[in-house]
Amino acid sequence: MFSVALIGAGRIGQIHAANIANHLQSSLRYVADIHPDSAKTLAKRHGAEVAGVEAALADPAVDIVVISSATDTHAELSERALLAGKAVFCEKPIDLDIERVRQCVELVRQKEGKMMVGFNRRFDPNFAHLRQSLVAGDVGELELLMIHSRDPGALPIEYLKVSGGMFRDMSIHDFDMARWILGEEPVRVHATAASLTDPTIAEIGDIDTAIVSLQCASGRMAVITNSRRAAYGYDQRIEVHGSKGMLNVANVVESTLVKSTVDGVVSQKPKHFFLERYSDSYRIEWDHFIGALKGEHALWPSAEDGERALVLAEAAVTSLRTGRAVELNWV
Ligand SMILES: NC(=O)c1ccc[n+]([C@@H]2O[C@H](COP(=O)([O-])OP(=O)(O)OC[C@H]3O[C@@H](n4cnc5c(N)ncnc54)[C@H](O)[C@@H]3O)[C@@H](O)[C@H]2O)c1
């Protein structure tokens, strides 16, 4: 049984807490949050204790630290947990600054630590099936990858102000998925973007609508389209065009009801947002982490995956600023 301390009792922290508590091989021992009421409510829900970060890390009974606090705390908390000898599950992104992320990756290497990054979409059963089918050769060689990822509506402006911008905060999931499905690092990144959905997003210097194209050394290409607003709900689709066919994952809808009347044929909207759409993926992600700690399979997505996705986000930021494609040399 793995004993877990969770830091950050907000939206995603509450999802992780439930999955930790419900897993047969993990138990939630501590919840820490700078807002005492948030920590108290979540701890009470799962029979855990409230603790400060210091106390939780000092407890030798704690095996795993889950970091689901605000983005600007991830790198420091991950390092402290690794130095305390704990296995770390850290939400994306590890940090907004690539050099800071590299320091974390280096510490994982030096300490031979265990650190997984929360790129949960790899564990979505539909996307996992798509990749499995691609790897099995069902559609031959991948030539084109299309990832459409659009939120139902903008997040609170206070969140967006500290999010690091759409490429580092939101598109980072799509950069990770692109790397995972392409099976090859993109070497050229071009981004074009605008703020079209909400003037307050432009006022804080961010964008809300973007197209990013990626190209690998083999010539294979990916296109990512992002928006902070989709009037019809959370739009999450992936298409692989291969030499022998096409794979396509459609949106997961609220219900499979299709209403046919004289006015037309109407199906249901996509599930509202990430908490609903990806609930299975968070559960499977946690089970995968526990399995990796037990030595049943490799630990991924790794801290290095976190670094590489951020490199692509940085390249998109640079491309947008300069209006030119950015060439990447992976070491
Ligand atoms: N993988 C995913 O699908 C996914 C989804 C949502 C958020 N996230 C990531 O998770 C992180 C949290 O996002 P959220 O939407 O849950 O935010 P949130 O604002 O709902 O929750 C963050 C919580 O962390 C607490 N906190 C902040 N600083 C802290 C500190 N130093 N110590 C302890 N607690 C602290 C806050 O009080 C808050 O309760 C972000 O980095 C975000 O990028 C990932």
The ligand as a Gaussian input file, in Angstrom:
#p B3LYP/6-31G(d) Opt

LIG

0 1
 N       -3.802000      17.399000     -16.306000
 C       -4.906000      18.100000     -16.382000
 O       -5.855000      17.749000     -17.067000
 C       -5.031000      19.366000     -15.570000
 C       -6.289000      19.951000     -15.420000
 C       -6.395000      21.100000     -14.655000
 C       -5.276000      21.666000     -14.068000
 N       -4.066000      21.093000     -14.259000
 C       -2.862000      21.687000     -13.643000
 O       -2.986000      21.501000     -12.235000
 C       -2.559000      22.656000     -11.536000
 C       -3.707000      23.134000     -10.647000
 O       -4.787000      23.520000     -11.457000
 P       -6.274000      23.659000     -10.863000
 O       -7.129000      23.923000     -12.041000
 O       -6.600000      22.512000      -9.971000
 O       -6.107000      24.998000     -10.018000
 P       -6.913000      25.462000      -8.734000
 O       -6.660000      26.919000      -8.617000
 O       -8.325000      24.955000      -8.784000
 O       -6.208000      24.688000      -7.512000
 C       -4.903000      24.939000      -7.100000
 C       -4.845000      24.747000      -5.586000
 O       -3.480000      24.832000      -5.175000
 C       -3.421000      25.577000      -3.961000
 N       -2.070000      26.116000      -3.809000
 C       -1.486000      27.113000      -4.521000
 N       -0.214000      27.290000      -4.095000
 C        0.022000      26.362000      -3.125000
 C        1.139000      26.033000      -2.326000
 N        2.290000      26.703000      -2.420000
 N        1.020000      25.005000      -1.460000
 C       -0.152000      24.335000      -1.335000
 N       -1.254000      24.605000      -2.072000
 C       -1.167000      25.613000      -2.953000
 C       -4.505000      26.616000      -4.115000
 O       -4.913000      27.164000      -2.867000
 C       -5.614000      25.808000      -4.809000
 O       -6.466000      25.194000      -3.856000
 C       -2.124000      23.669000     -12.601000
 O       -0.731000      23.604000     -12.716000
 C       -2.769000      23.183000     -13.886000
 O       -1.969000      23.457000     -15.033000
 C       -3.927000      19.959000     -14.978000

